[in-house]
């Protein structure tokens, strides 16, 4: 197993808790990962970099792992941070992250050509909200400035694993807790989360995000095509309601996976890698 | 792709920049311990070919705190065949494990003085004692005990047993047996409080025997209970918890290891080579103490009675339950 990437844990002038995997090869794209409830920036997706071992697509990708505290941060706040910070990383990665004291992670460092946003569960809602807000903001900007720059986020491809965009099932929160080995009484911390309210199935936040996304896609499907997400659901998924937006691509299910395992590739379960690469599980 | 050495040297500098540099002027003993751990990661990473460069500029000549010396000596034979890519995974997991709550947990468990430790446990007791459906807890109250809930959980497992983070992995020997015992009993008491109310709110046996019973009902019941606990704030005037007997005082700045920062700076100036660490087999798990938890539970119950949180009748019932528990 060759080491294909170097790791940068970001802090100070960058969002704390974000982690960048810098490819030692010339990168073509940036893949941004957003974890779900009780997940961690990288550990939720820990197996993904291993795909670079025999899949050139991942060797040619830098991976940016978005960290946030799911029991303290709100969905809208995290989505806003993602939307505001992403232009610092795409299409050009900051030079200081790939060069230290004259040492370079790779020989060439051209701008990325592609952007992928990958979310799991609550992370899927964050990605949707960030994309939706970017589209609305740009549409508003265009009313005063016809040449307003198109946000790079609107050139992204969205790949969502069991997103919580229709909310959690009745016992969903506790399902998350159980699935993640989270200690039961610590659900007190879970209850503290602002997302607790936002992810109830009847929440206004979820309804608004869906309505706005569908309206934007309907108004201008070409300009806002980035809002159309590819979805991969676990089957059975006892944590989230498996319901897609009208604007999404036809979704896919993977039998025998759980809400937690659906996004974790292994040497036998290749679907997560394939799904991110192509938008399809096979 | 750059030459192998070039890539390995970049990885080393990246690690130094992201982990070591912020610790070079340690503000407390935990920082110093993490700095010592970083030195081991570099040592192993160099030997596996993940890092390149014989010398590191920042961690040479850093002493491993004597109290932790035996715990910070991973077994070479267990990691010597580790592929560098897997080493990278373990390293990333170890870094990700150091959340704010986790660091606070480690700091309290290992380095807090007795007063601070007891004050932290008292916060936990107050929440446990006050917890019932309809309880109002300010978010700051939950923040204050998050170290004992989320911070006590770790993603690190047996796979880290032979690596430098083993001292803080879940499968590691208990770091401080007495404090770990006290915390375990508190966590159990809090969990039991939830269980108690969940059972009270659960359907009767007749209802439970209905053929169409939802298999997720117990979880839903517990979820319903949790939803009844109202979290409010952060505005004033909503605290319903009994106030602590003594006002909380600022946590004292923990004493840094003597001259550690100076040694690190000196090593950085010298740019001297990396010296081998003596490596020893894995340390054994210490035996668990038998009735420790029970004694702790009884003490805690007595405290709750003395604070007026439990009535005498409730205390007697809880004591009987505790004594009858296998």
Interface residues (C-beta under 8 A of the other chain):
Chain A: X1 X2 X3 X4 X5 X6 X7 X8 X9 X10 X11 X19 X22 X24 X25 X40 X41 X42 X43 X46 X49 X50 X53 X69 X71 X72 X100 X101 X103 X104 X105 X106 X107 X169 X170 X171 X173 X174 X175 X178 X181 X182 X183 X184 X185 X186 X187 X188 X189 X190 X191 X192 X238
Chain B: X1 X2 X6 X7 X8 X9 X10 X11 X13 X14 X15 X17 X18 X19 X22 X50 X83 X84 X85 X86 X88 X89 X91 X92 X93 X95 X96 X99 X100 X127 X131 X137 X139 X142 X143 X146 X149 X150 X152 X153 X155 X187 X190 X191 X193 X194 X216 X219 X220 X222 X223 X226 X227 X229 X231
